[in-house]
Amino acid sequence: MTQTPNDDERLETFAVQATSESATHTVVTTRDFEFAVDEPEELGGTNVAPNPVEYILGALAGCINVVGHTVAQEMDMAIDDIEIEIEGDLDPAKFLGADPEPRAGYQNVRVDVTVETDADESTVATWLESVRERCPVSDTIANETPIDFSFGIN
């Protein structure tokens, strides 16, 4: 993949490389890490790893955790624990080629955050709103992000 340098010096570029192991199993590398992506057996996969849309929800949970602790520290708000439950609804009809109309992606994502803290309800509400606004993953999911596709043939 050819990367274009960022004109804005504040931007940081993150990257992954992926290799297809089968029709459903992908091996992804980033920095010094490797992880698998697969589909459940009922969707034709081998169920060796979470599927792509589960990773999106997991990435959102991880981002909420990181941003949550960062914002709490900035607010001098002590946090003993953060529990995050996320569900998303999508219609697989477009992905499966059965119907061109519904969005292929999540139509709704529900996030339930429970925080263990001695902060009052107003402070927690302010904290959560800041986390929601500052989380790069929730921003990417909630807003249109241009994707430039290119291809090569070997």
RAFENBEL-V66052 format. One record per residue. PHI is phi in radians with two decimals (999 if undefined). BURIAL is 1 if it has 9 or more other C-alpha atoms within 8 Angstrom, else 0. Layout:
# RAFENBEL-V66052
PHI/BURIAL  PHI/BURIAL
This chain:
# RAFENBEL-V66052
999/0  -1.53/0  -1.79/0  -1.63/0  -1.07/0  -1.37/0  -1.30/0  -1.55/0  -1.12/0  -1.39/0  -1.29/0  -1.95/0  -1.77/0  -1.94/0  -2.55/0  -2.30/0  -2.17/0  -2.39/0  -2.24/0  -1.37/1  -1.63/0  -2.86/0  -1.09/0  -2.11/1  -1.75/1  -2.15/1  -1.89/1  -2.00/1  -2.14/1  -2.68/1  0.86/0  -1.79/0  -2.06/0  -2.38/0  -2.54/0  -1.82/1  -2.23/1  -2.62/1  -2.08/1  -1.14/1  -0.99/0  -1.18/0  -1.91/0  1.59/0  -1.60/1  -1.88/1  1.03/1  -1.57/1  -2.84/0  -1.06/1  -1.57/1  -0.97/1  -1.27/0  -1.23/0  -1.09/1  -1.05/0  -1.13/1  -1.13/0  -1.11/1  -1.11/1  -1.08/1  -1.09/0  -1.16/1  -1.04/1  -1.09/1  -1.11/0  -1.16/1  -1.03/1  -1.20/1  -1.10/0  -1.14/1  -1.05/1  -1.10/1  -1.09/0  -1.56/0  0.95/0  -1.85/1  -1.30/1  -2.13/1  -1.61/0  -2.86/0  -2.23/1  -1.99/0  -2.25/1  -2.11/0  -2.32/1  -2.27/0  -2.40/1  -1.97/0  -2.45/1  -1.73/1  -1.31/0  -1.02/1  -1.20/1  -0.97/0  -1.44/0  1.34/0  -1.50/0  -2.70/0  -1.38/0  -1.42/0  -1.23/0  -1.04/1  -1.37/1  -1.63/0  -1.02/1  -1.65/1  -2.75/0  -2.24/1  -1.97/0  -2.08/0  -2.07/0  -1.95/0  -2.03/0  -2.04/1  -1.69/0  -2.72/1  -1.72/0  -1.21/0  -1.34/0  -1.04/0  -1.12/0  -1.13/0  -1.13/1  -1.11/0  -1.11/0  -1.03/1  -1.12/1  -1.10/0  -1.14/1  -1.07/1  -1.04/1  -1.24/0  -1.72/0  -1.30/1  -1.05/0  -1.26/1  -1.13/1  -1.11/1  -1.14/1  -1.24/0  -1.38/0  -2.18/0  -1.16/0  -2.11/0  -1.07/0  -2.18/0  -1.74/0  -1.60/0  -2.41/0  -2.58/0  -2.40/0  -2.15/0  -1.75/0
